[in-house]
């Protein structure tokens, strides 16, 4: 069909977040595994994402890249999944979804590379410093059950994934608030199904 969803991913990538999101919306989709190396930089895939990176999705002639953008797009494209608040209630939803896509991603990436922003240069960097980001994130998940209201949303899926991965790989300390929040948001059938699919051996 013209509007079929196609999911471009590699199981060892942020595609795991999009897989979870796809399982949450419950719509049929086709998966195309893109191997690291030459296949990800080949012309065929560069037509989907000129950055040569996964994940990406296409729906008909529409292409969406960037994990947070994909999550936001899918929440809007499939409103029946109820993964985004109403338009007038999206302040916290957008705030934390893009906080994770910006400061959290940048700070975690820098730490993984062993880079620390010099104190006199913190004003030049969007996230300031790693500890400030982590403390802000802790406050966000401590203040309420879910980030964007009284129910799970795409913001919880995206932010929670960063927290879960961070604790798993040691890029973020296992604070009580993080453990409690991750336990809550990951206790979903869609998460378990997506994880099982991404952990399955490739043919």
N, C-alpha and C positions, 0 to 999 in steps of 0.2 A: 504493500500500500504506500501511497505517496507520503503519508505523514508518519510512517513507521519510525520508531526511535532506534537509533544505532548508538551503541556505547563503545567508545574506543578506550582501551585501558591496558594496563599491565598489572597483574595481581600484586606486584611489589611496588606499588605507587600510591599516590593520593586517590587513585581510582577506587580504592576501597571505600572511601567516603561516598563517592558518587554511586557505587554499587549499593550501598546501604540506602541511599536516598531513592534509588530506582525501586528497590524492594519495598520501601515505605509507600510509594505512590501506587504500586500494584499494577502498572500498565505493562503490556508486553514490550519487550525490547530485544534487539539482537546485539550480541557482544562480539567485537572484533579485538582480539588480543594483538597488541603491537609490541614486538620484541625491542628491547634496548639495542642501541647500536645502529647499523645502517637502515633497518626497516623504519625506525622512528624518524630518520632524516631523509627518507626516500620521498620523491616527488608526490607519490600517491597520498602519503599521510600529510605532507607539508601543505597540500591543498585543503586539508581539514584544519590543521594548526601550523601556521608558519614558524612557530617556535620549536616545532618538532618534539613536543612533550605531550604526555597524557596526564590526566584524562581529558576527553572531549566527548561531546554528544552531537548528533545531528537529528533533526526531525524535518523530513522533507528537505527543503532548501535552506533551512535554518541551521546554523552551526553555533554552538556555545562552547567556549573553553574557559578555563579558570574555575577551580573547584567551587568556590563560594558562589560565583555567578551561575554555575550549573545548578547548584542547590536552590538558589533563589528562582531561577527560571522554571525548574520542575515544580516547585511549590505553586507558582502562579499558573503554569500550564495545566496542572491537574488539581484544581481547587477542591475537588471531591475528597482528596486525601487529607485535607484540613491541616496542612503543615505550615501555614502562614496566617497571622492574625488579619483581621480586616484592615483595609487600607488606612483608616484613620487611627488604628491602634498599633502601628508598626514602628514607633520610635525606638523602643528597646530591641525589637527584632533586628532592625537595620544596624543599630548601634553595635550590638555584640557580634553579629554576623561579620561585619566588616572590621571590627576591632581584631577579630581572630585572623581575618584575611590579610590585615596590614601589620599592626604592631606585633601580634603574636607570631605570625609566620617569620617576620624579619628578625625578631629577637631570638627565637628558637634556632633559626638558621645560622645566625651569627655565633651563637654559643656552640653549636655543633662543629663549627669551623675553628673554634678556639679564639674568636675575635671578641674583644671587649672594647666598647666605646670609651675613649678617654673622657674624663669628667669635663674637661673644658670644651669638648666637641658634642656633648649630649644634645644641645639645642639644635644641632644640625641634623640629627637623626630623628625620624618620626616617632620612634618608640622610646627615646630617652636612654633608658638602660634596662637590662634584663630584669633586675629585681622589681623595678617599678611596674613592668608589664605583668609579672607573676602576681604581685600583690593586688593589682587592679583586677586581674582575672579571678583571684581568690575572692575578692569582695563581691564580684558579680555573681558568682555561683553560690555565695553564702547568703545573699540578700533575699532570695526567693527560691521556690521549688524549681520553677523553670524560668528561662531567661526572658521570655516575651509574654508572660501572663500565667494563666493557671493550667496550661497544657503544653505538651511537647510540640516543638516546631522545628523547622529546618535549621534555625539558629542553634538549638540544643544539639542537633545532630552534628553540625559542623564544629562548634566550639567543643563539644564533648569529645569528638574524635581527636582533636589536638591534645586535649588533656589526657585521654586514654593512651594515645601513642607516646606522649611525653613521659608519662609515668612508666610505661613499658620499657622505653629505651633509655631512661635515665636523664632526659633533657629537662625534666621538671621534677621537683621533689614531691613525694607522696604526702601532701598535706591532707589533713582529715576532710576538709571541705571538698577537695578535688576527688578523693576516693568516694565520698558519699554521693557527689554529683554524678560521677562516671558510673557508679553502680546503678543509680536511678535511670539515667538516660540510655544506657546500653542494655537494660533489661527489656528488650523488645524482640519479638519474633523476626522482624525484618532484619535486625542487626545480626541475629544468630544465623539466619539463612544466607545473608550476604557474606558473612565470615566463612561459612562452610563452603560457599561457592569459590571464594578467592583462595581458599586453602587447598582446594581439590587439585590433584596433579593435572598438568597440562598434557593434552594429547600430542 
